[in-house]
Amino acid sequence: MAKIMTLLASNSANSINRTLLTLVSQKIAGHSLTKIEVAEYPMPIYGIDTEERDGFPETTTQLRDIFAQHDAFIIASPEHNGAMPAVFKNTIDWLSRLADAENPIFGKKPVLLLSTSPGPNGGATNLKSLTQLMPWWGADVKGSYSLGSFYENIKDGVLSQTHDQALTKLVNEFVEGL
């Protein structure tokens, strides 16, 4: 049984990416799931002066230790102006200061990336960037899924059949590879 972290890379109380992450979590059986939201681990805006003056926020070391306890990650990240949310980038910036080549942020472990948005792009621009960036942070990116037109494709918490089949296939492949 693998320990899988689901990570919401948003600080929005009403994040539609949380809904997508919940739907994906329901597709996983036989593994331990831990739900983490970056908003639960607040950190000041990263800057070298802040680090030198104040050291590392306790939330940074807590999150690093939680990451290390997991075998795989499923990350849902909204797209803000074509990129990851500032809160997620800031979290990565802090965590990177505690990482090194032997112990990168994501520990060279499997990662599945997800994104959704109200528009037809579904966060695909951000996912493309994250797919390229995450290996720098020690992620073994196994796949990504972009769900466009969230409000048309998820009704009453249920994903449309076409998207449900595609997402189920992707999640099953990810889990089988663990």
N, C-alpha and C positions, 0 to 999 in steps of 0.2 A: 504494500500500500504506500503510495507516494503522498507526501505533504505538498499540497498545491496552494499557493497564495493567489487570491484574486485581489488585484490592486486597482482601485479607482483613482485615476490621475486627475481628479477634479475636486474643486472645493465648493461646488454648487450644491446647495441643499436639495435642489430639484433636478439633479443631473439625469438626463436620459441615458447616459452611458452606464449609470448604476443599474437601470432597468435591463439594459443589454447584458451586463455582467451577471445579474441575477438569473436571467434566462439561460445563459451559458452554464452557470453553476448548477442549475437543475438538471443538466444533461450529464453530469459527472457522478458516477456511483463507484463505490469501492475504494475511494481515496479520501484522505482528510483534506478539508478545505478551510482556509483561514481567510476571512474577509478583512481587508485593510483599505482605508481611505487616506490619502495623503493629508486631507484636512484634519485628521485626528492627530497628526504629528506636526504642529505648527513650528515653523523656523523663521528667523529673521531673514531678510533678503541677504543672500550670500555676498560677501566681499572680504578680501584678504584683511582689510583693516578691522572688520568686525571679528573675524576669526582670531587675529592676533590679540585684540583687546579683550574679547569675551570668551574665547575658546569655543568648544563645540557645544551646541545646545544639547541638552539631555535627550531630546526627541531624535536627534541624529544617531546617537549611539544605540538608542532603543530600536529604531527602525533597522539599522544595520544588523543588529543581533537577531531580529525577527526574520530578516531576509535570509540570513545564514542558516536558519532552522528549516528552510523549505527546499524542496527538490525541484520545483517548477513554478512558473508564474503565468498568470493570465492577466493582462493589463488592458483596461478600457480607458482610453484617453480621448477626450473631446479635441476638436480642432479649433484653435483660436487664431484667426487671421492666417491660416495656412500652416500653423505650427502647434507644438504642444503647449498646454496651458503654462503660464508663468509659475504657478505653484508646483507643478511637476518638475520643470526645469530647475527651480530653486532647490527642490528636494534632491535631485540628482547632483547639483553642484555641491551641496553639503556632503552627501554620501561619498562623492568622488574623493573628497579630502581625507576620508578614512580608508580608502581603497588603495590597492597596489596591484602589480601584475599578477602576483600569486593569489590575491584575494580581491578580485574585482567586485563591483557593486552586485551584479547578478550571479556571481560565482560560477560562470561558465555553464549555467543551467538552462534548460529549455524554457522558452518564452513564446506565448501566443499573444498577438496584439489585436485589439478590437477597437472600433470606433463607430459612432453613429452620429447623425445630425438631422435636423429637420429638413435640410436641403438635399438635393439629389447626390451630392458628392460624398456624403457620409463620412467625412473626415479622411478621405483617401489621401489627400496631400500630406497631412500629418503622418499617416501611417507609412507612407513612402519614406519620409524623412526618418521616422523612428526605426524603420527596418534597417536603414543604413547606419544610424547612430548607435543603436543598442549594442551591437557587437563591441564597440569601443568600451562599453560599460560592463562587459562580461556576459552579455546575453547571447544565448544560442537561439536565435529567432527561427522558429519552426513554421510560422505562418502568420497571416493577418486576415482580418475580415472587416470590411467596411459596409455598413448598413445605411444606405441613403433613405431619405424620405421617411424618417422614423414614424411620424404620426399616421402615415398611410400604411406602413408595414407592421406596426404593432398596435393592435386594438384590444383593449381590456386586458393588457398584460400577455397577450398571445401573439406570437410572431406569425406572419403570413406563411403559408405552406411551403412556397418555393424557397424563401429565405431560411425557414426552419430546417428543411432538408439539407441545404448547403452548409449551414452552421453546425448541424448535428454531425455531418460527415467530417468537417474540419476538426471539431472537438474530439470526436472519436479517434481520428488519426493522431491527434496531439497526445491524447491520454494513452493510446496503445504504444506510443513511442517512449513512454516513461519507463 
